[in-house]
Amino acid sequence: MPETPPPFDPDAYAAAAAPLLGLEIDPAWIAPVTANLRVLAAAAELVAGFPLPDAVEAAPRFEA
Amino acid sequence: MSVPANSDAATIAAAITEGRASARATVASALDRIARIDGRVGAFTDVLTERALARADALDAAIGRGEPAGPLAGVPFAVKNLIDVAGLPTRAGSTINRDRPPAARDGTVVRRLEAAGAILVGALNMGEYAYDFTGENVHDGDAHNPHALDHMTGGSSGGSGAAVAAGLVPLTLGSDTNGSIRVPSAFCGCFGLKPTYGRISRAGSFPFVGSLDHLGPMARSVTDLTLAYDAMQGPDPEDPVATTRAPEPAAPGLEAGIGGLRIAVAGGYFARGGDPEAFAAVARVAEALGASCTVEIPEAHRARAAAYLITAAEGATLHLDRLRTRPRDFDPAVRDRLIAGAMIPAPFVERAQRFRRWYRDAVLALFDGVDVILAPATPCRAPKGGQTHFVLDGVTLPVRANIGLFTQPISFIGLPVVAVPVRLDAGLPLGVQVIAAPWREDLALRVARQLERDGICTAPVAELS
């Protein structure tokens, strides 16, 4: 996966999202949480880079 | 009257069925071997001595009355501790779940294996909540690779791989969401089957990512893998995604060989980004099978990224209440990933699910031209225990996030895979994924059996005394 996520401030994002989710984040956890957020954001950007046709529906429950 | 504790399942079942060994002596021998050896391996979290011996006595009595013994008669087995065992809280590698009430009954897969004559002897170590590729556990201690105790087993079904490789039991069950059967099979040098998504019921197991979770067997022979797989098949209304297809036993065709099968090697993404040994293992298997053509699995790198997103988001959703109330009781490495996963914007996840549909259709089209695809199971041999980074293709990367880079794009669309062990030299084993189209586990098992018969893939018991 790419190393570079899109430009955003993961610290500010995590600080804003935690109360919405009912989560308390110990200050010692902020760095690993935001590091994971960067990886997830990079993964999302990679997926978003694929030109999906609008007609492709989600497969939340995969059926072979 | 017993067979050696480290015998394979088919040998044990034959000896017991034919009256050359008793189930009680066989189970007692396995329990003794676990007691002597597991302290160094760390595979088991629970040993069910009383239950196992009672079942063995009941089986011996049934055989004495002339009743059918079942294809797994008297075979000791153990299950990853996310599968329900009556009387035990289903801990799923966590400390939090130990506060749950004990399971009222066994999971479907346990009941089906015992209906075939197998005897449950214990529950097995695993990475917390299955969010793991290492086999390390901060609560129960790490599982150790029986082939080199200072190396990882791989995970999250680490105890399942270790118990088989150490010869403690011939058969274990694991779960595989992104590679958790295939990775420990590769690192521990045993055979593992991740069936088609929906083939084997997950009812009575603790989930991780519902849209990606599978259960499956691990063993030291393809015949044992097949016996267990056949015994566990069948619809189950208690698992909402379990197939309604009738069982399709693979054992009858297992010795059919590979004649007529079109076998190809996965190129592109699956041919770079790992140690040379990982690709040498694939090449050895391909040569033995006469597989000379290559197929390109399209957009595999994006498939892995999409699987990564869905895993984090679904896993976080499952655990959100626990993250709110008991965050300090998680393994920190799991907690921090789950908290980040809870914060993923919904459009990112929805996009990943839509991409999944596209990718499924694209990959299934490949099976118009081939029957089986070969790919590495892991990018390297088992890292050292506690190792946090490795160098792959000249790039330093975190171990935990990258062990599954070749397994994730395959389980993402539920394809059946047999992980086969390859020994290139005297060092640690490697694994190769034998991948088939949905519902064609039989083809992957046939190929694996041919490789085993030809001596290309073997799973000897580790040299532990």
Interface residues (C-beta under 8 A of the other chain):
Chain A: M1 Y13 A14 A17 A18 L21 G22 L23 E24 I25 D26 W29 P32 V33 T34 A35 N36 L37 V39 L40 A42 A43 A44 L46 V47 A48 G49 F50 L52 P53 V56 E57 A58 A59 P60 R61 F62 E63 A64
Chain B: T196 Y197 G198 G210 S211 L212 V241 E299 H301 R302 R304 A305 A306 Y308 L309 A312 L320 L323 R324 P327 R328 P332 A333 R335 D336 R337 I339 A340 G341 A342 M343 I344 P345 F348 E350 R351 A352 Q353 R354 F355 R356 R357 W358 R360 A401 I413 G414 L415 P438 W439
